[in-house]
Amino acid sequence: MPAEPIPVNINTIQRHLLQTKPTTPTTPSTPTTPAKTPTTPDIESPPPPKPTRPDIDCNGILLSYNLDNMTRIRPFVKDNSTQAFGFGATASLQNSYTITLRNYTLLIGFAHREILVSMNGGVLTEDYPLPYNTSQSPLVSFQGYPNPDLPTPIATGGDLKKIVANISITGTLFGGINPLPTMLTLGDPSWDCNNMTLYNKTFENLTSTCCVPNPNHMPKEEIISSNITYDRLIDPSDYQPRYTGNITISYDVMLTYPGSYLAQVTIENKDKLTRLDGWKLSWKWKRNEFIYGIKGAYTSVTGSSECLFGVQGKYYQGMDFTNVTNCQKSPTFLDLPPWRYNDSDVGRIPFCCRNGTIFPKIVNASAYKSAFQMSVFKMPPDLDRFRLYSPENFTISSTSPLSHKYKCGEPVLVNPNEFPDPSGLSLNSTAVASWQVTCNITNDLARKCCVSFSSYYNKSVIPCSTCACDCPSKINGPPCSKTAPSVLMPQEALLLRYDNRTLKQLQWAEKNHFTLPKPLPCGDYCGVNLNWHILNETTNKDSYNARLTIINWDNTSYVNWYVAVKMNPIYTAYTDSVGYNVTTVGNDTIILMGNVNSSYLLGVSNDSHPGMHPGVITFDQMMRMNLKAGDGNPVKVYFNGEECAMPESILTDTPSWGYKMDTNNILTLFLGLVLLVILMIDM
């Protein structure tokens, strides 16, 4: 389903787009064919005059490749097939048809291991650096530069300067026999360029082909709108279905201009409970785009040096690049802090400026997504306002070690998103084009929290389970068992960290005659402990109170934390709370968050006391609930979206015995009693 509406706010970015216009470089003139080195003439028999170039009949797009010169260069070798020759050639396109040739792509099939050293009037489509060795891929793609379009003869009065494009090429080839390409065609499948003619008699240095409309693939429909002619490059039939992942990213083109556009990027948390803290978004540009301005986020690197010394600086010669935000091929974006939201230059974008924290929607319906806007400048041959490409290779990660890792798919073209109109009227505006990226969690985080149980009907506490958050391979201190179940302890021991409870456990076992394993079980090794304590139940047993205490033994402080509690299947309803903001989800889950003044759970630093947050929750109960059988305890608990380890058993209502003793302990006790009876009889 389409993303939820986000009001469009372009402010400064739109002004940048309107005020900053590229200075189009002057179209390079057709390169002059270098003169061949004259040979010594025969005085008695002067050489015949050079024949003129033929007038090729073509009512379409005429493509030609003329080898202007070829010179044998050192080192000289005997094998002519490996001899190097320097050459100069001109590839030409002439529009002799009734449709404008827009953003053309010329494909030349080289066959002599040509090394392209320099060119003028065009660029390699894949932006390969020169010199380029065609042995890597003999079929080479060229695009017009700086003029990617060829108008019709009708629209220009047959002006050859406007309907002809020349790409001058210099380089090196090997072998001097028939040094012409084997293929000459257009990259657009709507043109048929199959009949290539080689002038192998009088004109050994020229080959050409005439491209005509392909009857099986008609040229793109041209539309006239507001006196602007453009190709319909995005077809609704290309739209793909939307998918749902843990995180979805929308790349929406909101406004388009010749050579630039305004884009909005929206990151949305689709997970039920997992949060993303400090998001960090990256992608790779496909077509040498660069970011002129940005609002609602910032790039990790700013500056324009890559533009100044790249193809962008060569094309936009009149642009002041000191105002450009980022020219990286793979930029990285981060969210702004909250105090920058009201900054009119970089903020004021809905859903921005939260330090990169995105909550699940059921936890915070106003902070489950982030958004930012940016002005993007394009490069030839994509200057047409509707020739649009999304970035690729999206990655999203977190600056927090407490967040998951994600893997993102490639962007897919989807039906355009709708947004509330910025005028405030009750109507929606539609994006020009929209792409969706789906990202999913790829790893399980190490468990960081655990739950303990206690109640009013038993003085003991069932602590977190042994090694609930994975014991380290090497444990400092006295030896302990990683497999023995945790042992009961007094309630005041909850105020001590797992590695400082041994004395309390020993004293409690001695006082209550508990049997302890040897060695004692290891601690829980969890940074966050949550204690669920059944406080009481009313006299008529129609409700009961539970206290949830969160204790943070970790060094990390938690901002805007939350706890999700999944109750017993026979749980009826939450009614009230003190110390928590509570949201019910479904029939058996509640979300607990701190109040306005208690949303920050401090971590431990320099042997300080742990951060702690208690609160009381009241539940309705039916007569069939048995609190002493564990019906009032949760079955699952999540802290900040991460599932916590639950205790290994429940408390009974026995005053002093907390654990149900296992079979071995019962057998030992029974044999001990039998032996005591036998001794008494003997006496």
matplotlib code that plots the C-alpha trace (Angstrom):
import matplotlib.pyplot as plt

x = [0.0, 1.2, 3.3, 1.5, 1.4, 4.1, 3.6, 6.1, 8.2, 10.7, 11.6, 15.3, 15.8, 13.3, 14.9, 18.3, 16.8, 15.2, 18.1, 21.0, 21.0, 23.8, 25.7, 25.5, 28.9, 29.3, 28.7, 32.1, 32.6, 33.1, 36.7, 38.8, 40.1, 43.9, 45.7, 47.6, 51.4, 52.0, 54.2, 56.8, 54.8, 55.7, 56.7, 55.5, 52.3, 50.6, 48.2, 44.5, 42.3, 40.7, 37.0, 34.3, 32.2, 29.1, 25.6, 24.0, 20.3, 18.7, 15.2, 16.0, 19.0, 22.2, 25.1, 28.6, 32.2, 35.0, 38.6, 40.3, 43.9, 46.0, 49.8, 52.1, 53.7, 56.6, 57.6, 57.8, 57.2, 57.3, 53.9, 51.5, 48.6, 50.3, 51.7, 50.3, 48.8, 47.7, 44.4, 41.8, 38.2, 34.8, 31.6, 28.6, 24.8, 22.5, 18.7, 16.9, 13.6, 10.5, 11.1, 13.6, 16.4, 16.6, 19.4, 20.9, 23.2, 25.6, 27.0, 30.2, 31.6, 35.4, 37.4, 41.0, 41.7, 41.3, 42.5, 40.4, 42.7, 40.6, 37.3, 35.4, 31.6, 30.7, 31.3, 31.4, 28.0, 29.5, 31.8, 34.9, 38.2, 40.3, 42.4, 39.8, 40.9, 38.0, 39.4, 37.4, 34.2, 34.4, 30.9, 31.3, 28.5, 28.7, 26.4, 26.2, 28.0, 27.3, 24.3, 22.5, 19.5, 19.2, 16.2, 14.4, 15.4, 11.8, 12.2, 15.6, 15.2, 17.7, 20.6, 23.4, 24.9, 21.8, 20.8, 24.3, 26.5, 30.1, 32.2, 35.9, 38.0, 41.7, 43.5, 45.5, 44.6, 46.4, 46.7, 46.2, 43.8, 40.2, 40.4, 36.7, 34.1, 32.0, 28.8, 27.2, 23.8, 21.6, 21.0, 17.3, 15.4, 12.8, 15.2, 16.3, 20.0, 20.7, 21.8, 25.4, 27.1, 30.9, 32.4, 35.2, 36.2, 36.6, 35.9, 37.9, 37.8, 34.0, 31.1, 27.6, 24.1, 20.6, 18.4, 14.6, 11.7, 11.3, 7.8, 7.8, 8.9, 7.6, 9.5, 8.5, 5.3, 6.0, 3.6, 3.2, 2.5, 2.9, 5.0, 7.5, 8.2, 9.4, 9.5, 7.2, 10.0, 8.1, 5.2, 2.6, 2.8, 6.3, 5.1, 6.0, 4.0, 5.0, 6.6, 6.8, 10.0, 11.4, 12.4, 11.1, 12.7, 10.8, 12.6, 10.1, 10.8, 8.5, 9.4, 11.4, 13.3, 15.5, 18.7, 17.6, 14.8, 13.6, 13.5, 12.2, 13.5, 11.4, 12.6, 9.7, 9.9, 7.5, 8.6, 6.1, 8.5, 12.1, 13.4, 16.2, 18.5, 20.9, 20.1, 22.8, 21.7, 23.9, 23.5, 25.3, 24.5, 24.0, 24.5, 27.0, 24.3, 25.3, 23.4, 23.1, 21.1, 19.5, 17.0, 16.0, 19.3, 23.0, 25.7, 28.7, 31.0, 30.4, 32.3, 32.5, 36.1, 34.9, 32.6, 35.1, 37.7, 35.1, 32.7, 30.2, 32.6, 33.3, 29.7, 28.4, 31.1, 29.0, 27.9, 29.2, 30.2, 30.9, 27.2, 27.1, 26.5, 27.9, 29.6, 30.4, 29.5, 28.3, 27.1, 26.1, 23.2, 22.4, 19.5, 19.7, 19.3, 16.0, 17.2, 17.7, 14.1, 13.1, 16.1, 14.7, 17.8, 18.2, 15.1, 11.3, 10.8, 8.0, 9.4, 13.0, 15.4, 15.2, 18.8, 17.9, 15.5, 12.6, 10.1, 7.6, 4.3, 2.5, 4.9, 4.9, 2.6, 4.2, 7.9, 7.8, 9.5, 12.1, 12.2, 14.5, 14.5, 17.3, 17.9, 19.7, 21.5, 21.8, 24.4, 24.1, 22.5, 19.8, 19.0, 15.4, 13.1, 11.4, 14.5, 14.8, 16.8, 16.8, 20.1, 21.2, 22.9, 21.0, 22.3, 21.0, 22.7, 22.8, 25.3, 24.1, 25.6, 22.2, 20.5, 20.2, 22.0, 19.9, 20.2, 18.4, 17.1, 17.4, 14.9, 11.7, 9.5, 6.1, 3.0, 3.7, 3.1, 0.6, 1.3, -0.9, -0.9, 1.4, -1.3, -3.4, -6.3, -8.0, -6.3, -3.3, -0.4, 1.2, 5.0, 6.4, 7.9, 8.5, 10.8, 10.7, 13.5, 12.8, 15.3, 15.2, 17.0, 19.9, 21.2, 20.0, 21.4, 23.0, 20.4, 20.7, 17.8, 16.2, 13.2, 12.9, 9.7, 8.7, 5.3, 3.6, 3.0, 6.6, 9.7, 12.0, 12.8, 13.4, 16.3, 17.1, 18.2, 21.8, 23.8, 20.6, 22.6, 25.4, 28.3, 31.7, 34.1, 36.5, 34.9, 36.9, 36.5, 35.4, 34.4, 30.7, 28.4, 27.0, 24.3, 23.1, 19.7, 19.8, 19.1, 16.6, 17.6, 16.0, 14.3, 16.9, 19.5, 17.8, 19.6, 23.0, 24.5, 24.7, 28.4, 27.8, 24.9, 26.8, 26.9, 23.1, 22.3, 24.4, 22.8, 19.3, 19.9, 21.2, 18.3, 15.7, 17.5, 17.8, 20.1, 22.7, 24.5, 28.3, 29.7, 27.1, 25.4, 27.0, 25.2, 22.8, 25.3, 22.5, 22.8, 19.1, 17.1, 13.3, 11.5, 7.8, 6.4, 2.8, 1.9, -1.6, -5.0, -8.3, -10.4, -13.1, -10.3, -11.7, -8.3, -4.6, -1.6, 1.8, 5.0, 7.5, 11.0, 13.6, 17.2, 20.0, 23.3, 24.7, 27.1, 24.6, 21.8, 18.5, 16.5, 12.8, 12.9, 9.8, 8.8, 6.3, 4.6, 2.7, 0.4, -0.9, -3.6, -6.3, -5.3, -8.4, -7.7, -5.4, -7.2, -4.7, -1.1, 1.2, 4.6, 4.0, 2.3, 0.5, -0.8, -2.7, -2.1, -4.5, -6.0, -2.9, 0.0, 0.7, 3.4, 4.9, 6.8, 8.2, 6.4, 7.7, 10.2, 11.3, 12.0, 15.8, 17.1, 20.7, 23.5, 26.2, 29.4, 32.3, 30.7, 27.5, 24.2, 22.2, 19.4, 16.0, 12.4, 9.5, 5.8, 2.6, 0.0, -3.5, -5.3, -8.8, -9.0, -11.7, -12.3, -10.7, -7.3, -4.9, -2.2, -0.3, -0.1, 1.6, -1.5, -0.6, 3.0, 3.8, 4.9, 7.1, 8.8, 10.6, 12.9, 13.3, 12.0, 14.5, 13.1, 14.3, 15.1, 12.4, 12.8, 13.2, 10.3, 7.5, 7.0, 4.6, 2.7, 4.9, 6.1, 9.8, 10.4, 10.6, 11.7, 10.0, 12.9, 14.0, 13.9, 17.4, 16.9, 13.6, 15.2, 18.2, 15.8, 13.7, 16.7, 18.0, 14.7, 14.6, 18.2, 17.3, 14.3, 16.4, 19.0, 16.3, 14.9, 18.3, 18.8]
y = [0.0, 3.6, 5.3, 7.5, 11.2, 13.6, 17.3, 18.6, 21.5, 22.8, 26.3, 26.9, 23.8, 25.0, 28.4, 26.8, 24.9, 28.0, 30.3, 28.0, 27.2, 25.5, 27.3, 25.0, 24.7, 25.7, 22.8, 21.7, 22.2, 19.3, 18.3, 18.9, 15.8, 15.8, 15.9, 12.9, 13.1, 13.7, 11.4, 12.4, 12.9, 11.4, 14.4, 12.7, 11.1, 13.3, 11.4, 11.4, 13.8, 12.4, 11.4, 13.2, 11.6, 9.9, 11.3, 8.4, 8.1, 7.8, 8.8, 7.9, 8.2, 8.0, 6.6, 6.7, 5.9, 7.5, 6.6, 10.0, 8.9, 5.9, 6.0, 3.2, 3.9, 2.4, -0.2, -1.6, -5.4, -7.8, -9.3, -6.8, -8.3, -7.1, -3.8, -0.7, 2.1, 5.5, 6.5, 9.3, 8.7, 10.5, 8.8, 10.8, 10.8, 12.7, 13.0, 12.7, 11.7, 13.3, 12.5, 14.2, 11.8, 12.3, 11.2, 9.0, 6.1, 5.1, 1.5, 0.8, -2.7, -2.4, -5.4, -4.4, -4.2, -0.4, 1.6, 4.8, 7.6, 10.8, 11.9, 15.1, 15.5, 12.5, 10.4, 6.7, 5.7, 3.7, 6.6, 4.5, 6.4, 7.1, 5.5, 2.7, -0.7, -2.1, -5.6, -5.7, -5.2, -4.7, -3.2, 0.3, 2.7, 6.4, 9.2, 12.8, 15.4, 18.2, 18.0, 14.7, 15.5, 15.8, 17.8, 17.0, 18.6, 20.0, 21.8, 23.3, 24.1, 21.3, 23.1, 20.5, 22.1, 21.2, 17.8, 16.3, 15.2, 14.3, 12.3, 12.6, 9.7, 9.2, 6.1, 3.1, -0.1, -3.2, -4.7, -2.4, -4.6, -3.4, -1.2, -0.4, -1.4, -4.5, -2.9, 0.5, 0.8, 2.8, 1.6, 2.4, -0.8, 1.4, 1.8, -0.9, -0.4, -3.8, -3.0, -1.6, -0.6, -0.9, 1.3, -1.1, 0.2, 3.9, 4.8, 2.2, 4.4, 4.8, 2.6, 3.6, 2.4, 4.0, 3.4, 3.3, 2.9, -0.7, -1.7, -4.1, -1.4, 2.0, 5.1, 6.6, 8.7, 12.4, 14.6, 18.3, 19.9, 23.6, 24.0, 21.5, 18.3, 15.3, 11.5, 9.4, 7.5, 6.0, 3.8, 2.8, -0.8, -0.8, -0.3, -3.2, -4.4, -3.0, -5.3, -5.1, -5.6, -4.6, -1.2, 0.4, 3.3, 5.5, 7.6, 10.1, 12.7, 15.6, 18.2, 18.2, 20.9, 20.7, 19.2, 18.8, 17.6, 17.7, 14.3, 13.2, 10.2, 8.5, 5.7, 3.8, 1.2, -1.6, -3.9, -4.6, -4.1, -3.4, 0.2, 1.7, 4.1, 6.5, 5.5, 5.9, 5.6, 5.2, 4.6, 4.8, 7.2, 5.7, 8.7, 11.1, 13.0, 15.3, 16.9, 20.7, 21.2, 19.1, 19.7, 17.3, 15.4, 16.0, 14.1, 12.7, 14.5, 17.9, 19.7, 19.9, 19.0, 15.8, 17.9, 20.6, 18.1, 15.8, 15.8, 17.9, 20.8, 20.5, 20.7, 23.2, 25.7, 28.7, 27.1, 28.3, 24.9, 26.4, 26.0, 22.4, 19.9, 16.7, 15.3, 11.7, 8.8, 7.0, 9.6, 8.8, 10.5, 11.0, 12.5, 15.9, 16.5, 17.7, 21.3, 21.8, 21.1, 24.8, 25.8, 27.3, 26.5, 22.8, 21.8, 22.2, 18.8, 16.7, 13.6, 14.9, 15.7, 12.9, 11.8, 9.0, 7.1, 5.4, 3.6, 0.9, 2.4, 0.7, 2.3, 5.9, 6.6, 10.1, 8.9, 5.7, 7.2, 9.8, 12.0, 14.5, 16.4, 17.2, 19.0, 16.7, 17.9, 15.6, 15.2, 14.6, 12.8, 12.8, 16.6, 15.9, 16.7, 13.3, 11.2, 10.0, 7.3, 6.2, 5.5, 1.9, -0.2, 1.1, 0.2, 1.3, 0.7, 2.2, 4.3, 2.4, -1.0, -1.9, -2.0, -4.8, -5.1, -4.9, -6.0, -4.0, -5.0, -3.0, -0.1, -1.0, 1.4, 1.6, 3.7, 7.3, 8.2, 10.8, 13.7, 16.3, 19.5, 22.2, 24.8, 23.3, 22.4, 19.1, 17.5, 15.4, 15.9, 13.0, 12.4, 12.4, 9.0, 6.7, 3.9, 1.5, -0.3, -3.1, -3.9, -6.8, -7.8, -10.2, -10.9, -11.7, -9.4, -10.9, -10.9, -7.9, -8.3, -10.8, -11.1, -12.2, -13.1, -12.3, -11.9, -11.0, -14.7, -15.7, -14.0, -15.5, -14.2, -16.3, -14.5, -14.4, -17.7, -18.8, -17.2, -15.6, -13.2, -15.7, -16.1, -15.2, -18.0, -17.0, -16.0, -14.1, -14.9, -18.2, -21.1, -21.3, -23.6, -22.5, -25.2, -25.3, -23.5, -20.2, -20.3, -18.3, -15.1, -12.4, -9.5, -7.0, -8.9, -7.5, -4.2, -5.9, -6.9, -10.6, -10.9, -9.4, -11.6, -14.7, -13.8, -13.0, -16.3, -18.3, -16.5, -17.0, -20.7, -21.2, -19.4, -21.3, -24.6, -24.6, -27.1, -25.3, -26.8, -27.0, -24.9, -22.2, -21.2, -18.3, -15.0, -13.8, -11.4, -9.1, -5.4, -4.8, -6.7, -6.5, -7.7, -8.6, -8.5, -9.5, -6.9, -8.0, -8.8, -7.2, -8.8, -9.9, -11.0, -9.0, -7.3, -7.4, -5.1, -5.9, -3.8, -3.8, -2.5, -1.9, -1.9, -0.8, -2.4, -1.5, 1.3, 2.5, 4.9, 4.4, 7.3, 6.9, 3.3, 1.1, -2.4, -4.7, -7.3, -10.3, -11.6, -15.1, -16.3, -16.0, -12.4, -10.2, -6.5, -3.7, -1.0, 1.5, 2.3, 4.5, 5.5, 4.3, 5.4, 2.3, 1.4, -1.9, -3.9, -6.6, -8.8, -9.8, -7.2, -3.9, -1.3, 0.5, 3.8, 6.2, 9.4, 12.8, 13.1, 9.5, 8.6, 8.5, 5.3, 6.1, 3.6, 2.8, 4.9, 5.1, 2.6, 4.8, 3.4, 1.8, 3.5, 2.3, 2.8, 1.3, 1.4, -0.3, -1.7, -2.8, -5.6, -7.0, -10.7, -13.3, -15.9, -18.6, -16.9, -18.4, -15.9, -18.4, -20.7, -18.0, -16.8, -13.2, -13.4, -12.4, -15.1, -12.8, -9.5, -7.2, -4.3, -1.8, -4.5, -7.2, -10.3, -10.8, -14.2, -15.5, -17.3, -21.1, -21.6, -19.9, -19.2, -21.2, -20.1, -22.2, -19.8, -20.7, -23.2, -21.3, -24.0, -27.2, -29.6, -31.8, -35.7, -36.1, -33.7, -35.3, -38.8, -37.6, -36.1, -39.2, -41.5, -39.2, -39.4, -43.2, -43.4, -41.1, -43.3, -46.5, -44.9, -43.8, -47.4, -48.8, -46.5]
z = [0.0, -0.6, 2.0, 4.4, 3.3, 4.1, 3.4, 0.8, 2.0, -0.6, 0.7, 0.2, -2.0, -4.6, -4.7, -5.3, -8.2, -9.7, -9.2, -10.1, -13.8, -15.6, -18.2, -21.2, -22.9, -26.5, -28.8, -30.1, -33.8, -36.0, -35.8, -38.8, -40.5, -40.1, -43.4, -44.4, -44.7, -48.4, -50.3, -52.8, -56.1, -59.4, -61.6, -64.8, -63.3, -60.6, -58.3, -59.1, -57.1, -53.9, -54.5, -52.7, -49.9, -51.4, -50.7, -48.8, -49.2, -45.7, -44.5, -40.9, -38.6, -40.6, -38.6, -40.1, -39.0, -40.9, -40.4, -40.8, -40.5, -39.5, -38.8, -38.0, -34.6, -32.7, -31.7, -35.3, -35.5, -38.4, -37.7, -39.2, -37.1, -33.9, -35.3, -33.5, -35.4, -34.2, -35.6, -35.8, -36.5, -36.6, -35.7, -37.0, -36.4, -38.7, -38.0, -41.3, -39.9, -38.4, -34.7, -32.5, -31.5, -27.7, -25.4, -28.1, -27.4, -30.2, -30.1, -32.0, -32.3, -32.5, -33.9, -33.7, -30.0, -30.2, -27.2, -27.0, -25.8, -26.2, -27.7, -28.3, -28.8, -26.7, -23.6, -22.8, -21.4, -18.5, -17.5, -17.9, -17.6, -20.6, -22.1, -22.5, -23.8, -26.0, -25.5, -22.3, -24.2, -28.0, -28.1, -26.8, -25.9, -26.6, -25.6, -26.9, -24.9, -24.3, -26.8, -26.3, -28.6, -32.4, -33.6, -36.9, -40.3, -40.5, -37.1, -38.0, -41.8, -42.5, -40.6, -40.5, -37.5, -35.5, -36.9, -37.1, -34.1, -34.5, -32.0, -32.7, -31.5, -31.3, -30.2, -31.0, -33.0, -33.9, -37.4, -40.4, -42.5, -42.7, -39.6, -39.5, -36.8, -37.3, -35.8, -35.9, -34.3, -31.9, -28.3, -28.6, -29.7, -31.4, -34.3, -36.7, -37.8, -39.2, -42.8, -42.4, -45.7, -46.0, -48.8, -49.6, -53.1, -53.5, -49.9, -47.9, -44.8, -44.4, -43.1, -42.5, -41.8, -42.0, -38.9, -39.6, -37.2, -36.0, -36.8, -33.8, -31.4, -32.3, -31.1, -27.8, -28.0, -27.9, -25.9, -26.1, -22.7, -21.8, -25.0, -23.6, -25.7, -23.8, -24.1, -21.9, -20.3, -17.3, -18.3, -15.6, -16.9, -15.5, -11.9, -9.6, -6.5, -3.1, -0.6, 3.2, 5.2, 8.5, 7.0, 3.8, 2.0, -0.5, -3.1, -4.5, -7.2, -6.2, -8.8, -12.0, -13.8, -16.9, -15.5, -11.9, -9.6, -6.0, -4.2, -0.9, 0.9, 3.6, 5.9, 7.6, 10.3, 9.5, 12.3, 15.1, 18.1, 16.9, 16.8, 14.8, 16.6, 14.8, 11.2, 8.6, 4.9, 1.9, -1.8, -5.1, -7.9, -11.4, -13.6, -12.1, -10.2, -7.3, -4.4, -4.5, -1.3, 1.5, 4.3, 7.1, 7.1, 6.4, 4.5, 6.4, 3.9, 2.5, -0.3, -4.0, -5.0, -6.7, -8.9, -9.7, -11.0, -12.5, -15.4, -13.4, -13.3, -17.0, -17.8, -15.2, -15.8, -14.6, -11.3, -8.0, -6.5, -3.1, -2.4, -3.5, -0.6, -1.8, -4.9, -3.8, -5.9, -2.8, -0.2, 3.3, 5.1, 8.8, 10.7, 12.3, 16.1, 17.4, 18.0, 14.3, 13.4, 13.4, 11.4, 8.2, 6.2, 7.0, 9.0, 8.9, 7.1, 8.7, 10.4, 10.4, 13.2, 15.8, 15.9, 13.6, 16.0, 14.4, 16.6, 15.7, 14.8, 17.7, 20.2, 18.7, 15.9, 15.3, 15.1, 13.1, 10.1, 9.1, 6.0, 4.2, 0.9, -1.5, -4.8, -7.3, -10.4, -13.4, -16.1, -19.9, -21.5, -18.8, -18.8, -20.0, -17.1, -17.2, -17.7, -14.1, -12.4, -8.8, -7.0, -6.4, -3.8, -0.8, 2.6, 6.0, 9.3, 12.8, 14.7, 17.9, 18.7, 20.1, 16.7, 14.2, 10.9, 7.7, 4.1, 1.4, -2.0, -5.2, -5.7, -7.7, -9.6, -7.9, -8.4, -7.3, -3.7, -2.7, -0.3, 1.4, -0.7, 0.9, 0.4, 3.2, 0.9, 1.3, -1.6, -2.4, -4.8, -6.5, -6.9, -10.4, -9.8, -6.8, -6.1, -3.1, -1.3, 1.2, 4.0, 6.4, 9.6, 8.9, 12.4, 15.9, 18.6, 21.6, 24.4, 26.7, 29.2, 31.4, 33.8, 37.4, 39.3, 42.8, 44.7, 47.9, 48.8, 48.8, 50.3, 47.7, 44.2, 41.2, 39.6, 35.9, 34.5, 34.4, 31.6, 30.3, 28.2, 27.3, 29.8, 28.5, 27.6, 30.4, 33.7, 36.3, 39.9, 41.6, 39.4, 38.5, 36.6, 33.3, 33.3, 36.9, 37.4, 39.2, 42.9, 45.0, 46.7, 48.9, 47.2, 48.4, 46.3, 43.2, 44.0, 43.5, 40.1, 39.3, 40.2, 43.7, 44.9, 46.0, 49.7, 49.8, 48.0, 50.5, 53.5, 52.1, 51.4, 54.9, 56.5, 54.5, 54.4, 50.6, 48.9, 46.7, 43.7, 43.7, 42.2, 42.3, 39.0, 37.1, 36.9, 34.1, 32.5, 31.4, 31.2, 31.9, 34.6, 34.8, 37.9, 37.7, 41.3, 42.1, 44.7, 45.8, 44.8, 45.9, 48.6, 46.1, 43.7, 40.8, 40.1, 41.1, 41.0, 39.6, 39.9, 37.1, 38.0, 35.3, 36.5, 34.1, 35.0, 31.5, 30.7, 28.1, 28.9, 27.2, 25.8, 25.1, 26.2, 26.1, 27.3, 25.6, 27.9, 26.5, 29.1, 30.0, 27.5, 30.2, 30.8, 30.7, 30.6, 31.8, 33.8, 35.2, 35.9, 38.0, 36.6, 33.1, 29.9, 28.8, 25.3, 24.8, 21.6, 20.7, 23.4, 25.3, 24.9, 26.6, 25.7, 28.7, 28.3, 30.9, 31.6, 30.3, 33.1, 33.2, 29.6, 30.3, 31.9, 33.1, 32.7, 35.3, 35.1, 37.5, 40.0, 40.2, 41.1, 38.3, 36.5, 37.8, 37.0, 39.0, 38.1, 39.1, 36.7, 37.6, 35.8, 35.9, 36.6, 36.4, 39.1, 37.0, 37.3, 39.8, 40.7, 42.8, 39.9, 37.8, 35.9, 36.7, 35.2, 31.6, 29.1, 27.1, 27.8, 25.3, 26.1, 23.3, 20.9, 22.0, 23.7, 27.2, 28.8, 31.1, 34.4, 34.5, 36.9, 38.8, 42.5, 44.6, 47.7, 50.0, 52.7, 52.7, 49.9, 46.7, 44.2, 43.5, 44.3, 41.5, 41.7, 43.0, 45.9, 46.9, 46.8, 48.9, 51.5, 51.6, 52.1, 54.8, 56.7, 56.4, 57.8, 60.7, 61.6, 61.5, 63.8, 66.2, 66.3, 67.0, 69.9]

ax = plt.figure().add_subplot(projection="3d")
ax.plot(x, y, z, "-o")
ax.set_aspect("equal")
plt.show()
